[in-house]
């Protein structure tokens, strides 16, 4: 099973709120996921980001791929993903 760390959208229309999750690569965007790894709220200034860094590193160690958006969020927070 291929795993991807990506965002799922929550919140209402014009007020998005995102969860950072580890999900099977074939599951839909807002569908079933394996583990909740953090949150991202773009509606507040500065953007509110919470991460479970140890779990993100675990999934990366297991071979999970990052979406482009999550990769930029991790870079912004200073979490190394190499």
C-alpha positions, 0 to 999 in steps of 0.5 A: 500500500502506497501512502501519501501525506496530504491535506483533507479539507474541512470547514465551510464554504469560503472558510477552509480548514485543513487536516494533514493526514497520512492516507492511502494514495488511492483514497479520495481527498476527504475520504478514509485516512490512516492517521491525523498528523496535524492541522493547517488553518489559512484563515488566521494571520499568521497561518496556524499550523500544528504538527506531530513531527515524530509521526510525520518522520515515522511515515516518511521513514516508512516510505510515504510521499509528501504532497507539494502543499504539505512539503511547503508547510513542512519547509515553512515550519522548519521540519526536515523531511530528507 
